[in-house]
C-alpha cells in the first residue's frame, strides 16, 4: 500500500511507519484536518499525499500513536489525545520519537522540524537536538522505548536517538 505514495520521502516515511506496526493508508481526504493531508482514525494514519504539506508530519503523528499504550492505540482518532493524560508532555515525547525516527531513516532533520509546524521553535529544536539536548527523550526511556546515558552504557546498547523498540507496550 505504501508504494501508492509518489514522493520518495513520503514513501520512505510511510514504509517505516508500516514496518513498525502502525497502519498507514493512502486516501483522499475531503475535509479540513489538524495537519494538512493527515487524519488519524482508530489508530491508523490516513494520508492524502495531494494535501500533505510536510511529509515529516506523518512521523509526528506516528509518534503520538507510538507513545500511546498499546491497549488504547487502536481507539485513538482525530487529534490524538490520551484519556486522562496531560498532553503537553506527550507532545514532547512525540517530538523526541519523530526525531529518533528521522535519524534512523537517515533523512534531514528539517523534514520533521520544519517552520510550518514549529515556526521559530523549529530552529530551537534543531539546535537543542544537534547539541544532544534531547527534549522529551526521558519520556521515551520511561516508556521502555530507548535508554540514555549510564543506563545505555550499562546495557551495552547505543543511547537515544537509538530506539530499543518503536511502539510502547
N, CA, C and O atoms as a DFTB+ gen file, in Angstrom:
676 C
 N C O
     1  1       0.812      -1.200       0.000
     2  2       0.000       0.000       0.000
     3  2       0.856       1.265       0.000
     4  3       0.474       2.267      -0.604
     5  1       2.010       1.229       0.673
     6  2       2.836       2.435       0.761
     7  2       3.443       2.817      -0.578
     8  3       3.898       3.949      -0.743
     9  1       3.461       1.899      -1.541
    10  2       4.007       2.224      -2.859
    11  2       3.087       3.182      -3.623
    12  3       3.459       3.670      -4.691
    13  1       1.890       3.457      -3.088
    14  2       0.972       4.418      -3.704
    15  2       1.456       5.853      -3.511
    16  3       1.023       6.751      -4.233
    17  1       2.344       6.077      -2.550
    18  2       2.871       7.414      -2.321
    19  2       3.930       7.719      -3.375
    20  3       4.860       6.937      -3.571
    21  1       3.789       8.848      -4.046
    22  2       4.674       9.208      -5.164
    23  2       5.983       9.851      -4.706
    24  3       7.049       9.534      -5.233
    25  1       5.904      10.752      -3.727
    26  2       7.096      11.443      -3.246
    27  2       7.998      10.428      -2.551
    28  3       7.536       9.722      -1.656
    29  1       9.286      10.333      -2.941
    30  2      10.158       9.320      -2.344
    31  2      10.349       9.467      -0.831
    32  3      10.500       8.467      -0.130
    33  1      10.342      10.692      -0.329
    34  2      10.484      10.896       1.122
    35  2       9.213      10.425       1.822
    36  3       9.274       9.726       2.833
    37  1       8.074      10.810       1.281
    38  2       6.803      10.373       1.861
    39  2       6.705       8.856       1.841
    40  3       6.291       8.245       2.826
    41  1       7.085       8.244       0.721
    42  2       7.029       6.781       0.610
    43  2       7.937       6.126       1.640
    44  3       7.541       5.160       2.294
    45  1       9.146       6.642       1.789
    46  2      10.087       6.057       2.758
    47  2       9.560       6.160       4.182
    48  3       9.650       5.209       4.958
    49  1       9.011       7.317       4.517
    50  2       8.431       7.511       5.853
    51  2       7.246       6.571       6.042
    52  3       7.117       5.939       7.091
    53  1       6.380       6.474       5.033
    54  2       5.206       5.589       5.126
    55  2       5.621       4.129       5.286
    56  3       5.014       3.392       6.063
    57  1       6.644       3.714       4.560
    58  2       7.133       2.332       4.690
    59  2       7.645       2.065       6.096
    60  3       7.382       1.003       6.661
    61  1       8.370       3.015       6.664
    62  2       8.863       2.871       8.029
    63  2       7.693       2.739       9.006
    64  3       7.678       1.845       9.852
    65  1       6.730       3.625       8.883
    66  2       5.571       3.607       9.782
    67  2       4.853       2.260       9.691
    68  3       4.490       1.675      10.711
    69  1       4.654       1.779       8.484
    70  2       4.000       0.477       8.302
    71  2       4.858      -0.653       8.860
    72  3       4.340      -1.579       9.484
    73  1       6.155      -0.579       8.640
    74  2       7.061      -1.639       9.106
    75  2       7.088      -1.773      10.625
    76  3       7.290      -2.870      11.145
    77  1       6.884      -0.662      11.344
    78  2       6.920      -0.758      12.812
    79  2       5.579      -1.183      13.395
    80  3       5.475      -1.436      14.595
    81  1       4.545      -1.264      12.545
    82  2       3.268      -1.779      13.024
    83  2       2.138      -0.775      13.143
    84  3       1.111      -1.072      13.752
    85  1       2.310       0.417      12.569
    86  2       1.216       1.382      12.536
    87  2       0.689       1.396      11.101
    88  3       1.430       1.650      10.152
    89  1      -0.584       1.122      10.972
    90  2      -1.159       1.091       9.633
    91  2      -1.247       2.506       9.069
    92  3      -1.705       3.425       9.748
    93  1      -0.808       2.670       7.832
    94  2      -0.882       3.959       7.134
    95  2      -1.472       3.696       5.765
    96  3      -1.012       2.824       5.028
    97  1      -2.499       4.463       5.437
    98  2      -3.242       4.223       4.203
    99  2      -3.302       5.481       3.352
   100  3      -3.607       6.561       3.858
   101  1      -3.011       5.348       2.054
   102  2      -3.197       6.481       1.149
   103  2      -4.687       6.633       0.845
   104  3      -5.337       5.689       0.397
   105  1      -5.213       7.815       1.091
   106  2      -6.641       8.068       0.897
   107  2      -6.829       9.473       0.328
   108  3      -5.879      10.246       0.206
   109  1      -8.067       9.779      -0.015
   110  2      -8.459      11.140      -0.343
   111  2      -9.190      11.688       0.865
   112  3     -10.142      11.079       1.353
   113  1      -8.748      12.830       1.345
   114  2      -9.393      13.468       2.496
   115  2     -10.076      14.731       1.994
   116  3      -9.428      15.629       1.456
   117  1     -11.391      14.790       2.175
   118  2     -12.180      15.912       1.668
   119  2     -12.652      16.863       2.763
   120  3     -13.656      17.556       2.601
   121  1     -11.935      16.892       3.858
   122  2     -12.306      17.813       4.934
   123  2     -11.049      18.416       5.534
   124  3      -9.941      17.922       5.324
   125  1     -11.237      19.480       6.275
   126  2     -10.117      20.140       6.927
   127  2      -9.618      19.244       8.059
   128  3     -10.412      18.690       8.820
   129  1      -8.312      19.110       8.162
   130  2      -7.713      18.295       9.218
   131  2      -6.720      19.141      10.000
   132  3      -6.261      20.179       9.523
   133  1      -6.395      18.691      11.198
   134  2      -5.470      19.416      12.061
   135  2      -4.146      19.648      11.348
   136  3      -3.635      20.768      11.341
   137  1      -3.588      18.609      10.752
   138  2      -2.401      18.718       9.906
   139  2      -2.835      18.426       8.473
   140  3      -3.485      17.411       8.221
   141  1      -2.484      19.304       7.530
   142  2      -2.942      19.094       6.152
   143  2      -2.576      17.712       5.608
   144  3      -1.421      17.287       5.642
   145  1      -3.610      17.030       5.103
   146  2      -3.401      15.746       4.448
   147  2      -3.252      14.556       5.383
   148  3      -2.923      13.459       4.932
   149  1      -3.486      14.751       6.677
   150  2      -3.313      13.651       7.643
   151  2      -4.536      13.562       8.544
   152  3      -5.029      14.562       9.064
   153  1      -4.999      12.351       8.708
   154  2      -6.113      12.079       9.606
   155  2      -5.797      10.794      10.359
   156  3      -5.368       9.810       9.757
   157  1      -6.005      10.799      11.656
   158  2      -5.834       9.588      12.456
   159  2      -7.223       9.055      12.775
   160  3      -8.068       9.773      13.310
   161  1      -7.448       7.793      12.443
   162  2      -8.728       7.142      12.724
   163  2      -8.483       5.746      13.256
   164  3      -7.868       4.909      12.596
   165  1      -8.972       5.512      14.453
   166  2      -8.882       4.193      15.074
   167  2      -7.466       3.625      15.040
   168  3      -7.258       2.460      14.704
   169  1      -6.504       4.465      15.392
   170  2      -5.116       4.033      15.474
   171  2      -4.407       3.892      14.144
   172  3      -3.276       3.409      14.094
   173  1      -5.052       4.304      13.068
   174  2      -4.456       4.248      11.727
   175  2      -4.193       5.670      11.252
   176  3      -4.902       6.606      11.621
   177  1      -3.161       5.812      10.427
   178  2      -2.889       7.107       9.808
   179  2      -3.414       7.059       8.382
   180  3      -3.030       6.202       7.586
   181  1      -4.294       7.992       8.083
   182  2      -4.819       8.151       6.735
   183  2      -4.115       9.366       6.139
   184  3      -4.111      10.438       6.744
   185  1      -3.525       9.207       4.964
   186  2      -2.727      10.283       4.378
   187  2      -3.157      10.576       2.956
   188  3      -3.229       9.684       2.111
   189  1      -3.440      11.837       2.710
   190  2      -3.758      12.316       1.376
   191  2      -2.534      13.076       0.877
   192  3      -2.326      14.240       1.220
   193  1      -1.733      12.400       0.065
   194  2      -0.472      12.987      -0.373
   195  2      -0.669      14.297      -1.132
   196  3       0.198      15.169      -1.083
   197  1      -1.784      14.449      -1.828
   198  2      -2.022      15.681      -2.582
   199  2      -2.224      16.888      -1.670
   200  3      -2.061      18.028      -2.106
   201  1      -2.573      16.649      -0.418
   202  2      -2.791      17.736       0.536
   203  2      -1.696      17.811       1.604
   204  3      -1.663      18.750       2.399
   205  1      -0.811      16.830       1.616
   206  2       0.244      16.755       2.620
   207  2       1.270      17.862       2.371
   208  3       1.928      17.889       1.331
   209  1       1.397      18.765       3.329
   210  2       2.328      19.884       3.180
   211  2       3.745      19.477       3.557
   212  3       4.705      19.850       2.882
   213  1       3.872      18.711       4.635
   214  2       5.182      18.316       5.150
   215  2       5.179      16.816       5.455
   216  3       4.481      16.384       6.372
   217  1       5.943      16.013       4.709
   218  2       5.981      14.569       4.970
   219  2       6.394      14.220       6.407
   220  3       5.973      13.192       6.936
   221  1       7.212      15.065       7.040
   222  2       7.637      14.802       8.412
   223  2       6.494      14.791       9.408
   224  3       6.604      14.198      10.481
   225  1       5.385      15.453       9.051
   226  2       4.221      15.435       9.934
   227  2       3.678      14.020      10.117
   228  3       3.073      13.711      11.144
   229  1       3.894      13.159       9.115
   230  2       3.477      11.758       9.258
   231  2       4.219      11.107      10.420
   232  3       3.636      10.335      11.182
   233  1       5.519      11.423      10.555
   234  2       6.298      10.866      11.670
   235  2       5.813      11.409      13.000
   236  3       5.754      10.682      13.992
   237  1       5.470      12.674      13.019
   238  2       4.991      13.250      14.278
   239  2       3.694      12.575      14.727
   240  3       3.539      12.231      15.899
   241  1       2.771      12.390      13.793
   242  2       1.515      11.717      14.157
   243  2       1.756      10.258      14.527
   244  3       1.124       9.737      15.446
   245  1       2.660       9.602      13.821
   246  2       3.027       8.234      14.194
   247  2       3.619       8.211      15.597
   248  3       3.387       7.273      16.360
   249  1       4.389       9.252      15.937
   250  2       4.962       9.352      17.280
   251  2       3.892       9.401      18.349
   252  3       4.029       8.775      19.400
   253  1       2.823      10.143      18.087
   254  2       1.710      10.183      19.054
   255  2       1.129       8.791      19.265
   256  3       0.874       8.379      20.397
   257  1       0.925       8.074      18.173
   258  2       0.374       6.724      18.291
   259  2       1.372       5.779      18.960
   260  3       0.985       4.935      19.768
   261  1       2.643       5.918      18.626
   262  2       3.676       5.017      19.147
   263  2       3.858       5.139      20.648
   264  3       4.128       4.140      21.315
   265  1       3.717       6.343      21.198
   266  2       3.933       6.520      22.641
   267  2       2.674       6.232      23.454
   268  3       2.712       6.195      24.684
   269  1       1.564       6.029      22.755
   270  2       0.324       5.663      23.451
   271  2       0.404       4.206      23.890
   272  3       0.957       3.375      23.170
   273  1      -0.137       3.886      25.057
   274  2      -0.168       2.484      25.475
   275  2      -0.868       1.616      24.424
   276  3      -1.882       2.016      23.852
   277  1      -0.324       0.443      24.184
   278  2      -0.838      -0.457      23.145
   279  2      -2.330      -0.722      23.306
   280  3      -3.046      -0.842      22.312
   281  1      -2.800      -0.814      24.530
   282  2      -4.194      -1.150      24.790
   283  2      -5.194      -0.117      24.318
   284  3      -6.370      -0.435      24.139
   285  1      -4.750       1.119      24.114
   286  2      -5.692       2.147      23.660
   287  2      -5.359       2.671      22.264
   288  3      -6.126       3.443      21.689
   289  1      -4.225       2.256      21.726
   290  2      -3.767       2.815      20.442
   291  2      -4.835       2.727      19.363
   292  3      -5.059       3.696      18.638
   293  1      -5.495       1.584      19.244
   294  2      -6.466       1.393      18.150
   295  2      -7.747       2.201      18.349
   296  3      -8.583       2.253      17.446
   297  1      -7.917       2.822      19.496
   298  2      -9.119       3.625      19.732
   299  2      -8.874       5.112      19.488
   300  3      -9.802       5.913      19.595
   301  1      -7.652       5.489      19.165
   302  2      -7.314       6.907      19.032
   303  2      -7.673       7.437      17.651
   304  3      -7.385       6.814      16.630
   305  1      -8.307       8.604      17.648
   306  2      -8.725       9.245      16.399
   307  2      -8.610      10.753      16.541
   308  3      -8.538      11.280      17.651
   309  1      -8.593      11.441      15.405
   310  2      -8.552      12.905      15.397
   311  2      -7.222      13.422      15.903
   312  3      -6.166      12.871      15.594
   313  1      -7.287      14.500      16.695
   314  2      -6.095      14.986      17.368
   315  2      -5.853      14.007      18.499
   316  3      -6.612      13.968      19.468
   317  1      -4.820      13.231      18.382
   318  2      -4.587      12.128      19.302
   319  2      -4.433      12.649      20.724
   320  3      -3.473      13.350      21.041
   321  1      -5.390      12.298      21.575
   322  2      -5.358      12.677      22.988
   323  2      -5.556      11.411      23.810
   324  3      -6.499      10.652      23.587
   325  1      -4.673      11.198      24.745
   326  2      -4.773      10.020      25.604
   327  2      -5.739      10.320      26.740
   328  3      -5.602      11.343      27.410
   329  1      -6.700       9.456      26.966
   330  2      -7.699       9.703      28.002
   331  2      -7.067       9.891      29.382
   332  3      -6.273       9.065      29.832
   333  1      -7.432      10.992      30.045
   334  2      -6.973      11.256      31.401
   335  2      -5.507      11.636      31.518
   336  3      -4.940      11.586      32.610
   337  1      -4.887      12.017      30.405
   338  2      -3.450      12.327      30.410
   339  2      -3.245      13.771      29.978
   340  3      -3.843      14.225      29.003
   341  1      -2.391      14.495      30.714
   342  2      -2.000      15.842      30.321
   343  2      -1.166      15.713      29.057
   344  3      -0.132      15.046      29.075
   345  1      -1.583      16.329      27.970
   346  2      -0.995      16.057      26.663
   347  2       0.304      16.809      26.365
   348  3       1.034      16.415      25.456
   349  1       0.607      17.864      27.091
   350  2       1.835      18.606      26.785
   351  2       3.087      17.725      26.844
   352  3       3.895      17.783      25.917
   353  1       3.285      16.911      27.890
   354  2       4.451      16.017      27.877
   355  2       4.387      14.984      26.747
   356  3       5.421      14.625      26.182
   357  1       3.204      14.512      26.420
   358  2       3.061      13.521      25.348
   359  2       3.468      14.147      24.015
   360  3       4.074      13.484      23.172
   361  1       3.139      15.405      23.830
   362  2       3.536      16.127      22.622
   363  2       5.058      16.151      22.495
   364  3       5.599      15.935      21.411
   365  1       5.733      16.411      23.592
   366  2       7.199      16.469      23.596
   367  2       7.777      15.067      23.355
   368  3       8.808      14.937      22.694
   369  1       7.145      14.041      23.868
   370  2       7.599      12.670      23.626
   371  2       7.447      12.323      22.142
   372  3       8.304      11.651      21.566
   373  1       6.352      12.785      21.527
   374  2       6.154      12.535      20.093
   375  2       7.221      13.256      19.264
   376  3       7.660      12.745      18.234
   377  1       7.631      14.431      19.712
   378  2       8.707      15.162      19.026
   379  2      10.006      14.358      19.120
   380  3      10.703      14.175      18.122
   381  1      10.325      13.882      20.319
   382  2      11.555      13.090      20.504
   383  2      11.492      11.800      19.689
   384  3      12.498      11.379      19.118
   385  1      10.327      11.176      19.632
   386  2      10.159       9.942      18.859
   387  2      10.380      10.222      17.375
   388  3      11.080       9.473      16.694
   389  1       9.775      11.309      16.877
   390  2       9.910      11.622      15.452
   391  2      11.352      11.986      15.104
   392  3      11.810      11.705      13.996
   393  1      12.066      12.605      16.034
   394  2      13.487      12.891      15.798
   395  2      14.272      11.576      15.691
   396  3      15.085      11.414      14.781
   397  1      14.034      10.653      16.604
   398  2      14.725       9.360      16.548
   399  2      14.424       8.651      15.231
   400  3      15.304       8.021      14.644
   401  1      13.186       8.755      14.771
   402  2      12.797       8.113      13.518
   403  2      13.511       8.742      12.324
   404  3      13.969       8.027      11.433
   405  1      13.609      10.065      12.296
   406  2      14.255      10.723      11.159
   407  2      15.745      10.409      11.142
   408  3      16.340      10.275      10.072
   409  1      16.358      10.289      12.334
   410  2      17.765       9.889      12.414
   411  2      17.909       8.459      11.899
   412  3      18.798       8.174      11.097
   413  1      17.048       7.571      12.351
   414  2      17.072       6.175      11.910
   415  2      16.959       6.071      10.385
   416  3      17.641       5.262       9.755
   417  1      16.093       6.897       9.806
   418  2      15.881       6.870       8.362
   419  2      17.006       7.557       7.590
   420  3      17.096       7.425       6.369
   421  1      17.864       8.290       8.301
   422  2      18.974       8.972       7.649
   423  2      18.542      10.164       6.806
   424  3      19.207      10.524       5.835
   425  1      17.417      10.773       7.187
   426  2      16.904      11.919       6.448
   427  2      17.218      13.222       7.188
   428  3      17.531      13.219       8.379
   429  1      17.127      14.307       6.470
   430  2      17.374      15.634       7.030
   431  2      16.416      15.908       8.189
   432  3      15.213      15.677       8.070
   433  1      16.941      16.393       9.291
   434  2      16.132      16.665      10.487
   435  2      15.067      17.724      10.222
   436  3      14.037      17.756      10.895
   437  1      15.316      18.593       9.237
   438  2      14.349      19.652       8.923
   439  2      13.051      19.085       8.337
   440  3      12.046      19.793       8.267
   441  1      13.064      17.840       7.923
   442  2      11.826      17.210       7.446
   443  2      10.830      17.106       8.595
   444  3       9.621      17.204       8.385
   445  1      11.335      16.909       9.804
   446  2      10.479      16.860      10.988
   447  2      10.358      18.250      11.622
   448  3       9.256      18.686      11.955
   449  1      11.468      18.931      11.787
   450  2      11.490      20.240      12.450
   451  2      11.397      21.362      11.415
   452  3      12.326      22.155      11.259
   453  1      10.295      21.417      10.730
   454  2      10.093      22.418       9.682
   455  2       9.390      23.641      10.253
   456  3       8.694      23.558      11.265
   457  1       9.582      24.776       9.590
   458  2       9.000      26.036      10.054
   459  2       7.483      26.006      10.090
   460  3       6.868      26.661      10.930
   461  1       6.880      25.256       9.190
   462  2       5.428      25.208       9.132
   463  2       4.791      24.586      10.363
   464  3       3.624      24.848      10.656
   465  1       5.542      23.765      11.085
   466  2       4.973      23.106      12.254
   467  2       5.382      23.730      13.563
   468  3       4.633      23.694      14.539
   469  1       6.558      24.298      13.587
   470  2       7.080      24.801      14.853
   471  2       7.481      26.268      14.795
   472  3       7.873      26.831      15.817
   473  1       7.394      26.908      13.620
   474  2       7.771      28.306      13.484
   475  2       9.211      28.508      13.919
   476  3      10.092      27.724      13.565
   477  1       9.450      29.573      14.695
   478  2      10.817      29.823      15.174
   479  2      11.271      28.723      16.123
   480  3      12.469      28.556      16.356
   481  1      10.333      27.985      16.663
   482  2      10.675      26.873      17.547
   483  2      11.425      25.760      16.837
   484  3      12.144      24.990      17.475
   485  1      11.264      25.667      15.517
   486  2      11.967      24.620      14.783
   487  2      13.474      24.808      14.885
   488  3      14.206      23.832      15.046
   489  1      13.948      26.040      14.795
   490  2      15.390      26.307      14.926
   491  2      15.875      25.968      16.325
   492  3      16.970      25.430      16.493
   493  1      15.072      26.276      17.322
   494  2      15.436      25.942      18.713
   495  2      15.504      24.427      18.898
   496  3      16.436      23.911      19.515
   497  1      14.525      23.731      18.368
   498  2      14.533      22.273      18.477
   499  2      15.745      21.690      17.763
   500  3      16.430      20.821      18.304
   501  1      16.011      22.167      16.547
   502  2      17.184      21.692      15.806
   503  2      18.464      21.932      16.597
   504  3      19.314      21.048      16.703
   505  1      18.594      23.122      17.145
   506  2      19.798      23.447      17.924
   507  2      19.926      22.542      19.141
   508  3      20.996      21.989      19.397
   509  1      18.849      22.393      19.883
   510  2      18.890      21.532      21.074
   511  2      19.264      20.109      20.725
   512  3      20.153      19.525      21.344
   513  1      18.591      19.550      19.737
   514  2      18.862      18.159      19.363
   515  2      20.268      18.003      18.801
   516  3      20.940      17.011      19.082
   517  1      20.728      18.988      17.997
   518  2      22.093      18.930      17.469
   519  2      23.136      18.981      18.578
   520  3      24.225      18.424      18.438
   521  1      22.800      19.654      19.687
   522  2      23.712      19.736      20.833
   523  2      23.571      18.539      21.779
   524  3      24.287      18.448      22.776
   525  1      22.660      17.634      21.469
   526  2      22.461      16.476      22.335
   527  2      21.531      16.750      23.506
   528  3      21.484      15.972      24.459
   529  1      20.794      17.846      23.439
   530  2      19.789      18.150      24.453
   531  2      18.472      17.603      23.906
   532  3      17.762      18.271      23.153
   533  1      18.175      16.390      24.299
   534  2      17.072      15.634      23.700
   535  2      15.788      15.817      24.490
   536  3      15.419      14.980      25.314
   537  1      15.123      16.918      24.225
   538  2      13.880      17.248      24.904
   539  2      12.853      16.149      24.635
   540  3      12.566      15.831      23.481
   541  1      12.307      15.579      25.689
   542  2      11.280      14.554      25.566
   543  2      11.783      13.125      25.568
   544  3      10.993      12.191      25.712
   545  1      13.087      12.939      25.411
   546  2      13.625      11.573      25.348
   547  2      13.456      10.831      26.671
   548  3      13.349       9.605      26.691
   549  1      13.433      11.577      27.773
   550  2      13.243      10.919      29.075
   551  2      11.903      10.178      29.135
   552  3      11.806       9.114      29.747
   553  1      10.878      10.739      28.502
   554  2       9.582      10.060      28.453
   555  2       9.628       8.788      27.626
   556  3       8.937       7.816      27.926
   557  1      10.448       8.800      26.581
   558  2      10.612       7.587      25.772
   559  2      11.334       6.513      26.578
   560  3      11.024       5.326      26.472
   561  1      12.298       6.945      27.383
   562  2      13.004       5.996      28.249
   563  2      12.046       5.428      29.294
   564  3      12.038       4.224      29.550
   565  1      11.245       6.296      29.891
   566  2      10.274       5.835      30.892
   567  2       9.290       4.822      30.301
   568  3       8.806       3.936      31.005
   569  1       8.999       4.958      29.008
   570  2       8.070       4.036      28.332
   571  2       8.764       2.768      27.844
   572  3       8.118       1.888      27.274
   573  1      10.082       2.667      28.064
   574  2      10.818       1.471      27.655
   575  2      11.197       1.431      26.184
   576  3      11.539       0.372      25.656
   577  1      11.138       2.589      25.516
   578  2      11.427       2.627      24.086
   579  2      12.900       2.871      23.783
   580  3      13.381       2.492      22.716
   581  1      13.608       3.489      24.695
   582  2      15.017       3.823      24.497
   583  2      15.700       3.886      25.856
   584  3      15.044       3.796      26.893
   585  1      16.992       4.037      25.845
   586  2      17.745       4.292      27.078
   587  2      18.764       5.390      26.787
   588  3      19.164       5.611      25.644
   589  1      19.166       6.063      27.849
   590  2      20.096       7.178      27.702
   591  2      21.247       7.025      28.691
   592  3      21.153       6.299      29.680
   593  1      22.324       7.726      28.396
   594  2      23.444       7.870      29.309
   595  2      23.946       6.584      29.929
   596  3      24.207       5.597      29.241
   597  1      24.077       6.618      31.262
   598  2      24.621       5.485      32.014
   599  2      23.802       4.210      31.812
   600  3      24.357       3.113      31.759
   601  1      22.496       4.358      31.702
   602  2      21.628       3.181      31.507
   603  2      21.978       2.478      30.198
   604  3      22.023       1.249      30.148
   605  1      22.228       3.249      29.136
   606  2      22.596       2.659      27.848
   607  2      23.944       1.951      27.961
   608  3      24.113       0.837      27.465
   609  1      24.898       2.605      28.616
   610  2      26.224       2.003      28.789
   611  2      26.124       0.713      29.596
   612  3      26.761      -0.289      29.273
   613  1      25.328       0.755      30.634
   614  2      25.143      -0.413      31.499
   615  2      24.569      -1.602      30.723
   616  3      24.954      -2.750      30.944
   617  1      23.634      -1.298      29.803
   618  2      23.011      -2.354      28.998
   619  2      23.836      -2.707      27.757
   620  3      23.561      -3.699      27.082
   621  1      24.845      -1.891      27.465
   622  2      25.681      -2.140      26.296
   623  2      24.969      -1.886      24.978
   624  3      25.230      -2.556      23.979
   625  1      24.065      -0.910      24.984
   626  2      23.343      -0.546      23.765
   627  2      23.578       0.931      23.467
   628  3      23.883       1.707      24.373
   629  1      23.439       1.319      22.214
   630  2      23.584       2.737      21.899
   631  2      22.497       3.560      22.599
   632  3      21.371       3.088      22.756
   633  1      22.825       4.776      23.015
   634  2      21.829       5.630      23.660
   635  2      20.889       6.283      22.647
   636  3      21.123       6.240      21.440
   637  1      19.836       6.880      23.161
   638  2      18.960       7.688      22.330
   639  2      19.824       8.625      21.490
   640  3      20.759       9.220      22.027
   641  1      19.551       8.778      20.199
   642  2      18.303       8.516      19.494
   643  2      18.097       7.086      19.004
   644  3      17.115       6.806      18.316
   645  1      19.004       6.184      19.345
   646  2      18.758       4.773      19.046
   647  2      17.534       4.323      19.846
   648  3      17.397       4.652      21.024
   649  1      16.661       3.580      19.205
   650  2      15.465       3.085      19.888
   651  2      15.572       1.577      20.088
   652  3      15.994       0.846      19.192
   653  1      15.183       1.128      21.273
   654  2      15.120      -0.304      21.555
   655  2      13.924      -0.931      20.851
   656  3      13.988      -2.064      20.374
   657  1      12.839      -0.176      20.796
   658  2      11.638      -0.583      20.080
   659  2      10.883       0.707      19.726
   660  3      11.128       1.763      20.310
   661  1       9.990       0.604      18.790
   662  2       9.311       1.793      18.285
   663  2       7.909       1.989      18.843
   664  3       7.375       3.097      18.778
   665  1       7.307       0.951      19.384
   666  2       5.947       1.063      19.919
   667  2       5.931       0.725      21.397
   668  3       6.551      -0.241      21.841
   669  1       5.209       1.541      22.147
   670  2       5.049       1.285      23.576
   671  2       4.133       0.081      23.783
   672  3       3.159      -0.117      23.056
   673  1       4.472      -0.711      24.789
   674  2       3.624      -1.880      25.122
   675  2       2.323      -1.418      25.731
   676  3       1.477      -2.242      26.078
